[in-house]
Amino acid sequence: MACVQDVAKFFIDLAQKQSQQDSGDLVTHLRLQKLIYFAQGWHLARYDRPLFDAPIIAWKYGPAVNEVYQTYSANHANGITSDARTSADAFTSDEYALLLDVAREYDRFATSALVDMTHEPESPWAQVKLHEMIPVRLIRDHFVARKPIQFFDDILQNIDHVEPVHDGSGYSVFPSSLDEDWGDYDAS
């Protein structure tokens, strides 16, 4: 079983790397809490066991782990940076794959949208009183009832592979069979 602090470090480290490559922003404390919650939920749905054992509490802005709050709350709404890195052996291969799947799935949503997702009327957060622990069974049942997120490996297997074609000068060109797919493409 993973440690919740390692799960937090995973998402912080991933966001930092994306930010350094100008392909994303640093993760805020609020966003981090949502990603940790989604990771727990999807792990419960896939493997029928928790990813970590820290309790998730129903707070005003959604499910939260107090231990993570205590560690990163000083950042407020600012992006979190950290020199602490997650050890490669902190997760099993299934846990690591799931964390990548959660990051890929939820990266496309604004933090406010993630908050909205956790506040849906049928969500586990909505079924308990504020400041109460959200039972693991409620989280599991909620995520089991949803359309599962795809495994990253499955996505990779479904990507079409295009073999390079070279013109007489040796330059790579798109095969003519792809021309119809690019007819409406405007690169300007």
NORPEWO-V365193 format. One record per residue. N is the residue number from 1. SS is DSSP state (helix for helix, strand for strand, loop for the rest). PHI is phi in radians with two decimals (999 if undefined). NEAR is the number of other ideal C-beta (glycine too) atoms within 12 Angstrom. Layout:
((N & SS & PHI & NEAR) (N & SS & PHI & NEAR))
//
This chain:
((1 & loop & 999 & 19) (2 & loop & -1.30 & 31) (3 & loop & -1.65 & 25) (4 & helix & -1.04 & 36) (5 & helix & -1.16 & 27) (6 & helix & -1.20 & 32) (7 & helix & -1.09 & 42) (8 & helix & -1.06 & 42) (9 & helix & -1.07 & 32) (10 & helix & -1.01 & 39) (11 & helix & -1.20 & 42) (12 & helix & -1.14 & 37) (13 & helix & -1.08 & 29) (14 & helix & -1.07 & 35) (15 & helix & -1.13 & 31) (16 & helix & -1.08 & 26) (17 & helix & -1.12 & 22) (18 & helix & -1.14 & 20) (19 & helix & -1.11 & 19) (20 & helix & -1.14 & 15) (21 & loop & -1.69 & 11) (22 & loop & 0.98 & 8) (23 & loop & -2.10 & 12) (24 & loop & 3.02 & 21) (25 & loop & -1.85 & 24) (26 & loop & -1.12 & 26) (27 & loop & -1.40 & 38) (28 & strand & -1.52 & 29) (29 & helix & -1.05 & 32) (30 & helix & -1.10 & 33) (31 & helix & -1.11 & 41) (32 & helix & -1.00 & 46) (33 & helix & -1.07 & 43) (34 & helix & -1.17 & 42) (35 & helix & -1.09 & 47) (36 & helix & -1.11 & 50) (37 & helix & -1.07 & 49) (38 & helix & -1.12 & 42) (39 & helix & -1.09 & 47) (40 & helix & -1.10 & 44) (41 & helix & -1.08 & 43) (42 & helix & -1.24 & 39) (43 & helix & -1.18 & 38) (44 & helix & -1.06 & 32) (45 & helix & -1.18 & 28) (46 & helix & -1.33 & 27) (47 & helix & -2.05 & 23) (48 & loop & 1.00 & 16) (49 & loop & -2.68 & 20) (50 & loop & -1.16 & 33) (51 & loop & -1.32 & 43) (52 & loop & -2.50 & 33) (53 & loop & -1.82 & 18) (54 & loop & -1.19 & 32) (55 & loop & -1.22 & 27) (56 & loop & -1.82 & 43) (57 & strand & -1.92 & 29) (58 & strand & -1.45 & 30) (59 & strand & -1.93 & 30) (60 & loop & -0.89 & 17) (61 & loop & -1.67 & 26) (62 & strand & 2.05 & 37) (63 & strand & -1.08 & 48) (64 & strand & -2.58 & 39) (65 & loop & -1.87 & 37) (66 & helix & -1.00 & 21) (67 & helix & -1.02 & 23) (68 & helix & -1.27 & 40) (69 & helix & -1.00 & 29) (70 & helix & -1.07 & 17) (71 & helix & -1.31 & 27) (72 & helix & -2.06 & 34) (73 & helix & -1.12 & 21) (74 & helix & -1.12 & 12) (75 & helix & -1.33 & 24) (76 & loop & 0.87 & 12) (77 & loop & -1.66 & 19) (78 & loop & -1.43 & 17) (79 & strand & -1.13 & 25) (80 & loop & -1.58 & 33) (81 & loop & -2.07 & 21) (82 & loop & -2.72 & 25) (83 & loop & -1.51 & 10) (84 & loop & -1.25 & 18) (85 & loop & -1.98 & 16) (86 & loop & -1.36 & 27) (87 & loop & -1.18 & 15) (88 & helix & -1.07 & 13) (89 & helix & -1.68 & 12) (90 & helix & -1.27 & 25) (91 & loop & -2.27 & 25) (92 & loop & -1.29 & 18) (93 & helix & -1.10 & 13) (94 & helix & -1.16 & 20) (95 & helix & -1.12 & 31) (96 & helix & -1.10 & 27) (97 & helix & -1.06 & 28) (98 & helix & -1.13 & 39) (99 & helix & -1.07 & 39) (100 & helix & -1.12 & 28) (101 & helix & -1.10 & 30) (102 & helix & -1.14 & 38) (103 & helix & -1.04 & 34) (104 & helix & -1.12 & 28) (105 & helix & -1.15 & 28) (106 & helix & -1.71 & 33) (107 & loop & -1.09 & 26) (108 & loop & -1.39 & 12) (109 & loop & -1.82 & 20) (110 & loop & -1.18 & 16) (111 & helix & -1.02 & 28) (112 & helix & -1.06 & 17) (113 & helix & -1.18 & 19) (114 & helix & -1.13 & 33) (115 & helix & -1.08 & 28) (116 & helix & -1.02 & 18) (117 & helix & -1.08 & 30) (118 & helix & -1.35 & 40) (119 & loop & -1.77 & 24) (120 & loop & -1.01 & 19) (121 & loop & -0.97 & 12) (122 & loop & -1.65 & 16) (123 & loop & -1.21 & 30) (124 & loop & -0.99 & 36) (125 & helix & -1.02 & 37) (126 & helix & -1.32 & 21) (127 & helix & -1.64 & 23) (128 & loop & -2.18 & 23) (129 & loop & -1.37 & 13) (130 & loop & -0.97 & 18) (131 & loop & 1.27 & 16) (132 & loop & -1.69 & 19) (133 & strand & -1.23 & 24) (134 & loop & -1.55 & 34) (135 & loop & -1.05 & 21) (136 & helix & -0.98 & 27) (137 & helix & -1.07 & 18) (138 & helix & -1.12 & 27) (139 & helix & -1.11 & 39) (140 & helix & -1.01 & 26) (141 & helix & -1.05 & 20) (142 & helix & -1.08 & 32) (143 & helix & -1.33 & 36) (144 & helix & -1.09 & 20) (145 & loop & -1.34 & 17) (146 & loop & -1.64 & 22) (147 & loop & -1.14 & 10) (148 & loop & -1.15 & 20) (149 & loop & -1.29 & 28) (150 & loop & -1.30 & 20) (151 & loop & -1.27 & 20) (152 & helix & -1.01 & 20) (153 & helix & -1.04 & 17) (154 & helix & -1.15 & 14) (155 & helix & -1.11 & 15) (156 & helix & -1.07 & 15) (157 & helix & -1.21 & 11) (158 & loop & -1.61 & 11) (159 & loop & -1.44 & 10) (160 & loop & -1.22 & 11) (161 & loop & -1.83 & 9) (162 & loop & -1.88 & 14) (163 & loop & -1.32 & 12) (164 & loop & -1.18 & 13) (165 & strand & -2.07 & 16) (166 & strand & -1.99 & 12) (167 & loop & -1.41 & 12) (168 & loop & -1.06 & 7) (169 & loop & -1.58 & 7) (170 & loop & 1.63 & 9) (171 & loop & -1.39 & 10) (172 & strand & -1.29 & 12) (173 & strand & -2.36 & 18) (174 & loop & -1.25 & 19) (175 & loop & -1.06 & 18) (176 & helix & -1.06 & 11) (177 & helix & -1.12 & 13) (178 & helix & -1.57 & 16) (179 & helix & -0.94 & 13) (180 & helix & -1.13 & 11) (181 & helix & -1.28 & 13) (182 & helix & -1.80 & 15) (183 & loop & -1.00 & 9) (184 & loop & -1.70 & 8) (185 & loop & -1.32 & 11) (186 & loop & -2.11 & 6) (187 & loop & -1.39 & 5) (188 & loop & -1.41 & 3))
//
